């Protein structure tokens, strides 16, 4: 069972932190304003266990034991690609 928050920092001009929760939610935090910028609730059917921001791209990839990968835009956390293996 996964019960830890997965955190990754994306620094590509604007300091943000992306978190993935055990409930499958993904959140984007604005570190300058210290507030939640956007989120996708139930992005995965299981815990978010992998999260990677792509350098020089406005995209990030998340993974989960639900056997899926999601590609999201970092600014507004909009899913642009959804793949279940």
N, C-alpha and C positions, 0 to 999 in steps of 0.2 A: 504494500500500500504506500502511496506517495502522500506525504503530509507536509511537505516543505514548499515554500514559495521559490520559484525559479526567477532569478534576476539577471538582467544583462544591461549594460550601459552602452548607448549608441552616441558617439560624439562625432558628428559630421557637420559642424557649424552651429548646431543648437543642442545644448546638453539635455538629453532625455534619458529616462530609465524605462525599460520595458520589463514587466513582470508577467509571469505565467503562474496560475494557481493550481492547487490540487483538484479544484472543481472544473478545470478546463477553461477558465477565463483568461483573457490577455488584456493587460492594461498598459497605457502609455502615460508616463508621468513627466510633466514639465518641471525640471529641477530649478530653473530660475524663478518661476512663479510659485513653486512648491504646491502644485495641485494636479489633480487628475485631468489629463488632456482629452483622452478618449479611451474606450474599451470595447471589447467584443465579449459579451457574456456567452458562455457555453460554446466557445470556439471549437473545443474538442469534447468528445464524449468521455474523456478521461483526463487525468492530470497532464499539464503541460510539462514535459520533461526535457525538451530541447528548444533553444531559442537562439537565433543567430541573425544579427543585422548585417546586411551586405554592404561592404565598403563602397563609398561613392555612389550608392544607389538608394532610392527612397523606399527600399523594400526590406522585409525581414521574413525569416522562415521559422515556423514553429513545428514541433512534432509531439507525439503523444503515444502511449501504449495502445490507444484505440486504432493504431495502424494507419494514421493519417499524417499528411504534411499540409500545412497551410502557408501560403505566401500572402503577406499583407503589406499594404502601404503604411509607412510609419507615421505620416502626418495625421491621418484620420482613422487609422486602423480599419481599413476596408479590405476584406478578403478579395484578392485578385486571382487566386488559384487554389483549388481544393482537390487534393488527391488522396484517395484511400487505397492502400495496397492490398 
